[in-house]
């Protein structure tokens, strides 16, 4: 699916693109800001990402998207392998909005606040 978005054969709301990276709105969005940042080149998962320059560019684009959306706190997440990953094209979720808790749960978050 993501290769087809890169090729523009399926519709997507693209919010950023350059020679190596494409970012588009996630559908359905899980949070107020939910954008997917992907490499144009097909890479199955972060476990297959050997190009450190591309890795840095993907993260930089994600940070820029969050900044341009006016959010100071955001989550940047990726999954690798089944059952966590259901689209096998490397993608980073850039997410922000009300109702997002700590990904490790409330107990971890409270423990961190106490230290």
N, C-alpha and C positions, 0 to 999 in steps of 0.2 A: 504494500500500500504506500509506504513512504517513498519508495523509488518512483512510483507513479505521480506522487505530489511533486517531487523534484522535476520530473519530466513534464509536468503540467498537463497530464492526461486525466487527472481527477482534480476537482476543485478543492481549494483550501484558501483560507485567509492568511496570506503570507505577510508577515510583519518585518522580516529582514531576509536579505539574501546577498551573498557575494559568490565568488568563484568556488568556494569550498563548503559553505554553510548555508542552510536554509532554516528559517524559524517560522512557525505558523501556529495559529490558535488551535488549541486542543478542542476536539468535539467528541463527546460533551465535555465541557469544562467542569473540573471538580472544585475549583475555587474562583474567586473574582478575577484574578490573573492566573491564567493557565496556558502557557505557551510551550510548544515542543521545539527543541533545537536539535537539528540533525546534520550529519555530514552529507554532502551531495553523493559522495562515494559510498557504496553499500558496504557497511561494516556491521556484522551481525549483533555485536554487543560490546560493552566496555571491556570485557575480557579479551576481545579481539583487537583492541585499539593499541597499536604499537607506535603510532605517529604522535610523539609528544607535542609537537608544534600544533597539530590539529586539535589535540586534546585541550591545549591552552586556549586556542581560538574559540572552541565550543563554549568553554566556561566564560570567556570574556564576553562573547555575544550574549550569553544568558544574563550576565551581570548588567550589561548595557540595556537589555530589554527591561529588566527590573527597574533600573534607574530612570529610564524614559517613561515608565509607567508611574513613577513617583513613589515607589515603595522602598522603604529602607530595610525592612525585614522580609526575607523571602526564603523559600526552600528550593534547593537545586537537587534533583534526585534522578537516579537511573537504576534500572534493574538488569541483572545479567542471568540469563537462563530461565528455563521453565521450572516451576510454575509462576515465578514472579514476572517474567517478561512474556508478553503475549504478541508483541510485534518485534520480529527479529531483524531490526535495523536500529543501530545505536541511536538512542534519543535521550535527551535530558529534559525533564519536566521543570519548568520555571513556574513556581506557584506562590501566590500570596493572597491574603484576604482573611476576613473575619472567620473565626471558628477553627483555625488551624492550630492544633495542639502540638506538643513536642512529639516527634515521630517515635521516640522510645517510650512514650506514655507519661502520665502525670507523676508517677513515683520518681522517675529519673529526673524530670524537670524540677521537682521540689528539692531533691537531693542536691542538685547543682546550685539552686538558689541559696541553700543553707551554707554552702562552702565559701 
